[in-house]
Amino acid sequence: MKTIGVDLAAQPAGTALAAIEWEGRGARLVQLEVGVEDARIVELSAGATSVGIDCPFGWPIEFVEFVAAHRRREVAPREFAGKEWRQQIRFRHTDRDVHERIGKWPLSVATDLLSMAAMHGAELLEAFERSGTVVDRAGESTLVEVYPAASLKIWGIDVSGYKRDPASLERAAARVVGAASWLTVSDAQLELMSRSNDALDAVVACFTARAHALGQTWPVPERFRAAAESEGWIALPNAGLADLVGP
């Protein structure tokens, strides 16, 4: 099995890709790049069993409806007002599910800078569709939305501060590689993961793509399926990191 992990940024310069080949009770990191164009992501994903992309696949339905109504000047103040309502429309159904499961809120694609990456994500999904890849935002095809920070928390790997502090990033890379003792990583790849949190996130996205391919992620609740097909759905692992290569 081959899995791809993509940490998608607003621009290719901050976008990273990892590719892992899995065989028996081991795996090898065969590709790790930072500064990846969409065309190369699509090219390298050919033949992959699962492609985990760290980027929202859509926007909250209520937020989209609000913006459309606002444009038409149809928003009634008595129905659309207050902090509670604003909190409701800024998060997707999957964001609320993540919060319930792990106690952590993903960034809001509606109100945070993450929206710039999501715009890029929409372009990337379209590029996959043009290549003949089926795109299902709920994760029922090759492509699946992932959230590396949540996966790491579920797997019990402490990477505190790795997005902000170089020393913390170096420790985080060592902990991830140490926890995944079955993964063969070159010195150059470990060095890249130790200085680029984008590269590290791409590797973790690759792990989550493997979990999803093995059926080791929580399924979309049936009551949220229609929403997930519009907004996207984050695949969260429901098994341990060691289970990616079997007992």
Protein Blocks (a to p, Z undefined) as FASTA:
>chain_A
ZZddddddfbfklpccdddddehjbdcdfbdcehiafklmmmmmgopabdcddddfbdcf
klmmmmmmmmnopacfklngcjklmmmmmpcfklmmmmmmnopacddfklmmklmmmmmm
mmmmmmmmmnopacdfkopambdcddfklmmmmnopafehklmmmklmmmmmmmmmmmmm
mbccdfklmmmmmmomklmmmmmmmmmmmmmmnopaccddfklmmmmmmnopadddfbdf
klmnoZZ
